[in-house]
Amino acid sequence: MSEFQTHDSIGRILGESGTHLLGGSLAEQVRKQPFSVVLLDEFEKSAPGVWDLFLQVFDNGRLTDRRGIVTDFRNTLVIMTSNLGAVISTGDAIGFAGRAGGFSSALVERQIRDAFRPELLNRSTGSIASWCSGRSRATSCGR
């Protein structure tokens, strides 16, 4: 979602660019194929206006553009990913310090609460925290 960091990127999601209509927008694709999966990768990097746009989807199950055209998202699975927990220490320390802290789902949840507004979080079904470290752990996470 890093390509949607500016406020004018909302038009690209809705299929609008100034006075021109764009083909291939998210809204148009969901209208064509309502039974689909939409992946919002690294959602925290998008502009707050994009967050507000998806509040419509998460609240009403639909998205209305400036022309009044409604896109129905009720049969669409929307998955948001984030790298918010990537900076949490894994607990491996250098030297004689031993293990301090460590990765936990509670720390990830706190970072999510700090990054996103409550009205957005209240409309999500839930979150899944995952952590893979090392070859054996990454292999088991990939299964």
N, CA, C and O of each residue as an XYZ file, in Angstrom:
572
protein
N       0.818     -1.191      0.000
C       0.000      0.000      0.000
C       0.864      1.258      0.000
O       0.346      2.368      0.126
N       2.176      1.091     -0.140
C       3.039      2.267     -0.134
C       2.785      3.156     -1.346
O       3.125      4.339     -1.323
N       2.194      2.607     -2.401
C       1.861      3.429     -3.564
C       0.622      4.296     -3.331
O       0.258      5.109     -4.180
N      -0.021      4.116     -2.178
C      -1.206      4.901     -1.831
C      -0.929      5.816     -0.644
O      -1.792      5.981      0.218
N       0.259      6.414     -0.584
C       0.643      7.270      0.538
C       0.140      8.695      0.398
O       0.152      9.443      1.376
N      -0.295      9.089     -0.772
C      -0.764     10.458     -0.967
C      -2.289     10.490     -1.018
O      -2.937      9.483     -1.303
N      -2.844     11.659     -0.737
C      -4.299     11.800     -0.701
C      -4.938     11.582     -2.076
O      -6.069     11.103     -2.156
N      -4.231     11.926     -3.160
C      -4.810     11.758     -4.495
C      -4.882     10.299     -4.930
O      -5.470      9.995     -5.967
N      -4.296      9.399     -4.157
C      -4.366      7.981     -4.507
C      -5.752      7.393     -4.291
O      -6.042      6.303     -4.784
N      -6.613      8.097     -3.565
C      -7.990      7.638     -3.371
C      -8.690      7.502     -4.724
O      -9.455      6.563     -4.943
N      -8.424      8.437     -5.617
C      -9.009      8.373     -6.956
C      -8.600      7.134     -7.717
O      -9.371      6.620     -8.528
N      -7.389      6.644     -7.467
C      -6.946      5.420     -8.148
C      -7.682      4.200     -7.636
O      -7.907      3.253     -8.390
N      -8.060      4.204     -6.371
C      -8.827      3.084     -5.816
C     -10.255      3.114     -6.347
O     -10.825      2.079     -6.692
N     -10.824      4.321     -6.406
C     -12.203      4.476     -6.865
C     -12.323      4.462     -8.381
O     -13.414      4.242     -8.908
N     -11.229      4.692     -9.091
C     -11.285      4.722    -10.547
C     -11.455      6.113    -11.097
O     -11.942      6.282    -12.215
N     -11.059      7.126    -10.327
C     -11.208      8.509    -10.755
C      -9.835      9.170    -10.770
O      -9.009      8.920     -9.893
N      -9.603      9.992    -11.744
C      -8.392     10.803    -11.790
C      -8.782     12.158    -12.353
O      -8.821     12.347    -13.569
N      -9.068     13.096    -11.468
C      -9.566     14.392    -11.923
C     -10.943     14.222    -12.532
O     -11.885     13.832    -11.843
N     -11.065     14.509    -13.811
C     -12.344     14.343    -14.501
C     -12.365     13.079    -15.348
O     -13.385     12.756    -15.955
N     -11.253     12.364    -15.392
C     -11.156     11.153    -16.213
C     -11.476      9.920    -15.369
O     -11.160      9.870    -14.180
N     -12.092      8.951    -15.985
C     -12.365      7.683    -15.321
C     -11.279      6.694    -15.715
O     -10.919      6.580    -16.886
N     -10.766      5.983    -14.724
C      -9.707      5.019    -14.966
C     -10.276      3.613    -14.976
O     -11.140      3.287    -14.162
N      -9.810      2.796    -15.870
C     -10.171      1.392    -15.856
C      -9.198      0.626    -14.981
O      -8.076      1.083    -14.758
N      -9.602     -0.515    -14.488
C      -8.716     -1.347    -13.698
C      -8.600     -0.951    -12.244
O      -7.703     -1.436    -11.554
N      -9.464     -0.096    -11.755
C      -9.415      0.300    -10.351
C      -9.915     -0.835     -9.466
O     -10.537     -1.783     -9.944
N      -9.637     -0.728     -8.179
C     -10.106     -1.735     -7.234
C     -11.623     -1.832     -7.251
O     -12.175     -2.932     -7.278
N     -12.301     -0.690     -7.236
C     -13.768     -0.691     -7.238
C     -14.313     -1.392     -8.477
O     -15.255     -2.180     -8.382
N     -13.734     -1.115     -9.622
C     -14.205     -1.745    -10.861
C     -13.950     -3.246    -10.853
O     -14.799     -4.020    -11.295
N     -12.799     -3.661    -10.360
C     -12.479     -5.086    -10.309
C     -13.425     -5.842     -9.371
O     -13.828     -6.965     -9.674
N     -13.776     -5.239     -8.244
C     -14.703     -5.897     -7.313
C     -16.112     -5.918     -7.885
O     -16.857     -6.867     -7.639
N     -16.499     -4.890     -8.645
C     -17.819     -4.922     -9.298
C     -17.881     -6.056    -10.315
O     -18.914     -6.711    -10.451
N     -16.780     -6.293    -11.034
C     -16.749     -7.368    -12.029
C     -16.702     -8.745    -11.378
O     -17.339     -9.683    -11.856
N     -15.940     -8.867    -10.279
C     -15.769    -10.154     -9.600
C     -16.013     -9.971     -8.096
O     -15.062     -9.840     -7.326
N     -17.271     -9.962     -7.684
C     -17.572     -9.679     -6.275
C     -17.092    -10.762     -5.306
O     -16.873    -10.474     -4.129
N     -16.925    -11.986     -5.773
C     -16.432    -13.064     -4.910
C     -14.929    -13.142     -5.089
O     -14.428    -13.978     -5.841
N     -14.214    -12.276     -4.400
C     -12.770    -12.208     -4.568
C     -12.090    -11.923     -3.239
O     -12.741    -11.640     -2.233
N     -10.752    -12.006     -3.262
C      -9.928    -11.698     -2.106
C      -9.122    -10.457     -2.435
O      -8.456    -10.398     -3.469
N      -9.180     -9.460     -1.555
C      -8.419     -8.223     -1.730
C      -7.348     -8.196     -0.660
O      -7.652     -8.254      0.532
N      -6.097     -8.109     -1.078
C      -4.973     -8.064     -0.150
C      -4.457     -6.637     -0.060
O      -3.988     -6.076     -1.051
N      -4.542     -6.057      1.118
C      -4.030     -4.710      1.376
C      -2.702     -4.875      2.107
O      -2.652     -4.860      3.337
N      -1.642     -5.029      1.346
C      -0.322     -5.324      1.895
C       0.287     -4.069      2.499
O       0.294     -3.010      1.871
N       0.798     -4.188      3.724
C       1.404     -3.084      4.462
C       0.461     -1.880      4.536
O       0.811     -0.767      4.145
N      -0.728     -2.135      5.042
C      -1.799     -1.147      5.085
C      -1.423      0.106      5.874
O      -1.935      1.189      5.592
N      -0.540     -0.031      6.852
C      -0.166      1.127      7.673
C       0.568      2.197      6.876
O       0.654      3.342      7.320
N       1.097      1.846      5.712
C       1.840      2.807      4.890
C       0.933      3.678      4.016
O       1.401      4.653      3.427
N      -0.332      3.345      3.928
C      -1.242      4.134      3.092
C      -1.671      5.407      3.819
O      -1.550      5.514      5.040
N      -2.168      6.356      3.056
C      -2.587      7.654      3.596
C      -3.823      7.496      4.480
O      -4.633      6.597      4.252
N      -3.977      8.357      5.481
C      -5.176      8.286      6.332
C      -6.474      8.421      5.540
O      -7.498      7.883      5.961
N      -6.462      9.113      4.424
C      -7.651      9.200      3.582
C      -8.029      7.851      3.000
O      -9.213      7.569      2.810
N      -7.044      7.016      2.716
C      -7.309      5.657      2.239
C      -7.915      4.839      3.371
O      -8.805      4.022      3.136
N      -7.440      5.051      4.596
C      -8.035      4.373      5.750
C      -9.508      4.738      5.861
O     -10.355      3.873      6.086
N      -9.809      6.023      5.701
C     -11.198      6.479      5.780
C     -12.054      5.854      4.689
O     -13.222      5.534      4.911
N     -11.472      5.685      3.521
C     -12.181      5.063      2.412
C     -12.565      3.628      2.752
O     -13.677      3.188      2.460
N     -11.646      2.909      3.365
C     -11.933      1.520      3.723
C     -12.835      1.403      4.951
O     -13.369      0.326      5.214
N     -13.015      2.483      5.706
C     -14.007      2.459      6.784
C     -15.393      2.173      6.223
O     -16.185      1.467      6.848
N     -15.691      2.724      5.032
C     -16.973      2.432      4.363
C     -17.104      0.947      4.090
O     -18.154      0.351      4.325
N     -16.030      0.356      3.592
C     -16.054     -1.066      3.243
C     -16.246     -1.908      4.495
O     -17.069     -2.823      4.511
N     -15.485     -1.600      5.552
C     -15.553     -2.405      6.765
C     -16.839     -2.179      7.544
O     -17.279     -3.066      8.275
N     -17.447     -1.014      7.404
C     -18.667     -0.701      8.151
C     -19.918     -1.158      7.416
O     -20.755     -1.857      7.987
N     -20.051     -0.768      6.154
C     -21.276     -1.033      5.394
C     -21.153     -2.159      4.386
O     -22.161     -2.611      3.842
N     -19.942     -2.619      4.127
C     -19.761     -3.654      3.119
C     -19.884     -3.130      1.706
O     -20.105     -3.896      0.768
N     -19.739     -1.823      1.552
C     -19.826     -1.244      0.216
C     -18.985      0.028      0.159
O     -18.612      0.602      1.183
N     -18.706      0.440     -1.054
C     -17.887      1.614     -1.301
C     -18.594      2.473     -2.336
O     -18.942      1.993     -3.414
N     -18.804      3.738     -2.012
C     -19.498      4.653     -2.911
C     -18.512      5.703     -3.390
O     -17.841      6.347     -2.583
N     -18.424      5.878     -4.716
C     -17.515      6.894     -5.247
C     -18.219      8.240     -5.361
O     -19.377      8.372     -4.968
N     -17.525      9.235     -5.896
C     -18.063     10.603     -5.967
C     -19.246     10.729     -6.919
O     -20.035     11.669     -6.815
N     -19.370      9.785     -7.845
C     -20.493      9.826     -8.793
C     -21.706      9.082     -8.281
O     -22.751      9.066     -8.932
N     -21.573      8.457     -7.098
C     -22.686      7.728     -6.509
C     -22.737      6.264     -6.907
O     -23.698      5.576     -6.563
N     -21.748      5.770     -7.610
C     -21.716      4.359     -8.003
C     -21.275      3.540     -6.792
O     -20.235      3.810     -6.192
N     -22.073      2.545     -6.447
C     -21.818      1.717     -5.271
C     -21.161      0.414     -5.692
O     -21.601     -0.247     -6.632
N     -20.107      0.059     -4.984
C     -19.439     -1.226     -5.176
C     -19.719     -2.065     -3.950
O     -19.445     -1.636     -2.828
N     -20.260     -3.257     -4.148
C     -20.639     -4.146     -3.062
C     -19.440     -5.022     -2.671
O     -18.931     -5.777     -3.500
N     -18.994     -4.926     -1.429
C     -17.871     -5.715     -0.912
C     -18.336     -6.817      0.041
O     -17.502     -7.447      0.691
N     -19.645     -7.068      0.142
C     -20.137     -8.034      1.123
C     -19.664     -9.450      0.851
O     -19.599    -10.257      1.778
N     -19.332     -9.777     -0.389
C     -18.855    -11.116     -0.727
C     -17.354    -11.131     -0.981
O     -16.825    -12.085     -1.553
N     -16.682    -10.092     -0.563
C     -15.247     -9.962     -0.782
C     -14.514    -10.124      0.539
O     -14.897     -9.522      1.543
N     -13.466    -10.932      0.544
C     -12.629    -11.103      1.715
C     -11.494    -10.092      1.630
O     -10.716    -10.115      0.676
N     -11.392     -9.206      2.616
C     -10.348     -8.188      2.639
C      -9.340     -8.564      3.712
O      -9.692     -8.711      4.882
N      -8.079     -8.720      3.307
C      -6.998     -9.074      4.226
C      -6.010     -7.916      4.262
O      -5.521     -7.471      3.224
N      -5.721     -7.435      5.471
C      -4.737     -6.374      5.639
C      -3.486     -6.975      6.282
O      -3.578     -7.725      7.254
N      -2.324     -6.642      5.733
C      -1.073     -7.054      6.357
C      -0.343     -5.824      6.854
O      -0.621     -4.704      6.426
N       0.592     -6.045      7.763
C       1.368     -4.950      8.334
C       2.722     -5.471      8.787
O       2.876     -6.650      9.104
N       3.680     -4.594      8.812
C       5.001     -4.914      9.346
C       5.223     -4.221     10.687
O       6.365     -4.008     11.093
N       4.145     -3.870     11.373
C       4.272     -3.116     12.618
C       5.063     -3.867     13.681
O       5.781     -3.232     14.454
N       4.963     -5.164     13.751
C       5.680     -5.930     14.768
C       7.090     -6.298     14.381
O       7.771     -6.988     15.139
N       7.550     -5.864     13.230
C       8.874     -6.271     12.743
C      10.017     -5.697     13.572
O      11.116     -6.251     13.555
N       9.791     -4.620     14.286
C      10.866     -3.994     15.058
C      10.943     -4.494     16.495
O      11.805     -4.051     17.254
N      10.065     -5.402     16.878
C      10.085     -5.952     18.227
C      11.282     -6.876     18.361
O      11.554     -7.693     17.480
N      11.986     -6.741     19.459
C      13.155     -7.572     19.720
C      12.735     -9.029     19.834
O      11.676     -9.343     20.376
N      13.578     -9.912     19.316
C      13.296    -11.342     19.391
C      13.765    -11.946     20.695
O      13.502    -13.116     20.971
N      14.462    -11.152     21.506
C      14.941    -11.662     22.783
C      16.355    -12.169     22.721
O      16.936    -12.472     23.764
N      16.942    -12.278     21.535
C      18.322    -12.719     21.419
C      19.233    -11.529     21.683
O      19.190    -10.537     20.955
N      20.044    -11.622     22.708
C      20.924    -10.528     23.077
C      22.367    -10.884     22.754
O      22.721    -12.057     22.635
N      23.176     -9.873     22.619
C      24.590    -10.056     22.336
C      25.354    -10.011     23.654
O      25.048     -9.200     24.528
N      26.338    -10.877     23.791
C      27.201    -10.843     24.974
C      26.591    -11.565     26.149
O      25.925    -12.589     25.994
N      26.830    -11.009     27.351
C      26.402    -11.666     28.580
C      25.031    -11.231     29.065
O      24.612    -11.607     30.160
N      24.333    -10.448     28.267
C      23.050     -9.895     28.698
C      21.966    -10.949     28.812
O      21.011    -10.767     29.567
N      22.091    -12.038     28.087
C      21.067    -13.076     28.143
C      19.824    -12.677     27.376
O      19.861    -11.798     26.514
N      18.734    -13.327     27.698
C      17.481    -13.035     26.996
C      16.733    -11.932     27.728
O      16.524    -11.996     28.939
N      16.340    -10.933     26.976
C      15.575     -9.831     27.565
C      14.358     -9.578     26.690
O      14.480     -9.435     25.473
N      13.200     -9.523     27.301
C      11.983     -9.239     26.541
C      11.636    -10.405     25.637
O      11.579    -11.550     26.084
N      11.409    -10.118     24.393
C      11.062    -11.147     23.432
C       9.815    -10.788     22.678
O       9.094     -9.858     23.040
N       9.568    -11.525     21.636
C       8.415    -11.296     20.783
C       7.168    -11.823     21.470
O       7.177    -12.919     22.030
N       6.092    -11.042     21.428
C       4.811    -11.519     21.949
C       3.676    -10.883     21.148
O       3.810     -9.789     20.600
N       2.589    -11.582     21.101
C       1.410    -11.064     20.394
C       0.882     -9.795     21.050
O       0.343     -8.922     20.370
N       1.035     -9.690     22.360
C       0.561     -8.496     23.072
C       1.326     -7.251     22.632
O       0.736     -6.178     22.507
N       2.627     -7.382     22.397
C       3.409     -6.242     21.924
C       2.980     -5.821     20.523
O       2.924     -4.631     20.210
N       2.680     -6.804     19.689
C       2.208     -6.496     18.338
C       0.852     -5.796     18.409
O       0.625     -4.813     17.705
N      -0.043     -6.295     19.250
C      -1.362     -5.676     19.413
C      -1.230     -4.225     19.878
O      -1.978     -3.360     19.420
N      -0.296     -3.954     20.773
C      -0.096     -2.587     21.253
C       0.383     -1.684     20.120
O      -0.067     -0.544     20.005
N       1.293     -2.182     19.284
C       1.765     -1.381     18.154
C       0.639     -1.119     17.153
O       0.565     -0.039     16.568
N      -0.223     -2.093     16.962
C      -1.362     -1.906     16.063
C      -2.295     -0.836     16.623
O      -2.753      0.033     15.882
N      -2.582     -0.892     17.931
C      -3.443      0.117     18.559
C      -2.835      1.514     18.478
O      -3.556      2.501     18.330
N      -1.507      1.597     18.577
C      -0.836      2.897     18.495
C      -0.835      3.457     17.079
O      -0.847      4.674     16.894
N      -0.821      2.580     16.077
C      -0.705      3.019     14.680
C      -2.054      3.366     14.055
O      -2.149      4.334     13.300
N      -3.085      2.603     14.352
C      -4.376      2.784     13.696
C      -5.389      3.425     14.646
O      -5.317      3.263     15.864
N      -6.322      4.148     14.059
C      -7.383      4.786     14.841
C      -8.370      3.724     15.346
O      -8.555      2.689     14.706
N      -8.999      3.986     16.492
C      -9.924      3.002     17.073
C     -11.081      2.635     16.152
O     -11.491      1.474     16.110
N     -11.612      3.604     15.415
C     -12.753      3.291     14.550
C     -12.395      2.304     13.446
O     -13.260      1.562     12.979
N     -11.142      2.283     13.024
C     -10.706      1.303     12.029
C     -10.524     -0.062     12.678
O     -10.935     -1.078     12.118
N      -9.915     -0.089     13.845
C      -9.684     -1.358     14.547
C     -10.989     -2.013     14.985
O     -11.098     -3.240     14.977
N     -11.989     -1.199     15.371
C     -13.264     -1.751     15.817
C     -14.029     -2.438     14.689
O     -14.945     -3.219     14.946
N     -13.666     -2.155     13.464
C     -14.356     -2.753     12.320
C     -13.619     -3.972     11.763
O     -14.097     -4.590     10.811
N     -12.482     -4.326     12.328
C     -11.758     -5.505     11.858
C     -12.182     -6.719     12.680
O     -12.578     -6.598     13.839
N     -12.093     -7.865     12.067
C     -12.487     -9.099     12.732
C     -11.457     -9.517     13.771
O     -11.818    -10.032     14.829
N     -10.188     -9.301     13.482
C      -9.142     -9.687     14.415
C      -7.779     -9.574     13.768
O      -7.644     -9.142     12.624
N      -6.775     -9.973     14.525
C      -5.415     -9.929     13.999
C      -4.687    -11.217     14.362
O      -4.988    -11.870     15.361
N      -3.732    -11.553     13.527
C      -2.907    -12.738     13.736
C      -1.465    -12.275     13.705
O      -1.011    -11.720     12.704
N      -0.743    -12.499     14.791
C       0.671    -12.129     14.852
C       1.503    -13.360     14.528
O       1.298    -14.429     15.103
N       2.432    -13.204     13.615
C       3.314    -14.321     13.282
C       4.753    -13.853     13.341
O       5.058    -12.688     13.085
N       5.630    -14.777     13.683
C       7.045    -14.464     13.797
C       7.825    -15.684     13.363
O       7.604    -16.784     13.871
N       8.721    -15.499     12.443
C       9.580    -16.582     11.969
C      11.032    -16.147     12.134
O      11.432    -15.102     11.620
N      11.808    -16.933     12.839
C      13.221    -16.640     13.047
C      14.013    -17.921     12.876
O      13.751    -18.922     13.544
N      14.960    -17.883     11.999
C      15.776    -19.062     11.758
C      15.161    -19.969     10.715
O      13.974    -19.872     10.406
N      15.986    -20.853     10.177
C      15.557    -21.743      9.100
C      14.464    -22.712      9.543
O      13.470    -22.875      8.836
N      14.626    -23.359     10.698
C      13.628    -24.357     11.125
C      12.293    -23.698     11.438
O      11.241    -24.245     11.107
N      12.323    -22.539     12.066
C      11.079    -21.822     12.402
C      10.398    -21.310     11.116
O       9.175    -21.386     10.991
N      11.184    -20.796     10.173
C      10.623    -20.314      8.914
C      10.004    -21.453      8.118
O       8.980    -21.260      7.463
N      10.601    -22.626      8.163
C      10.042    -23.780      7.466
C       8.702    -24.173      8.068
O       7.769    -24.499      7.333
N       8.589    -24.149      9.399
C       7.324    -24.506     10.023
C       6.269    -23.423      9.804
O       5.080    -23.736      9.732
N       6.677    -22.154      9.698
C       5.722    -21.076      9.428
C       5.189    -21.172      8.017
O       4.048    -20.785      7.764
N       5.981    -21.673      7.099
C       5.584    -21.769      5.695
C       4.625    -22.905      5.417
O       4.060    -22.978      4.326
N       4.430    -23.786      6.369
C       3.539    -24.943      6.155
C       2.110    -24.610      6.394
O       1.243    -25.473      6.256
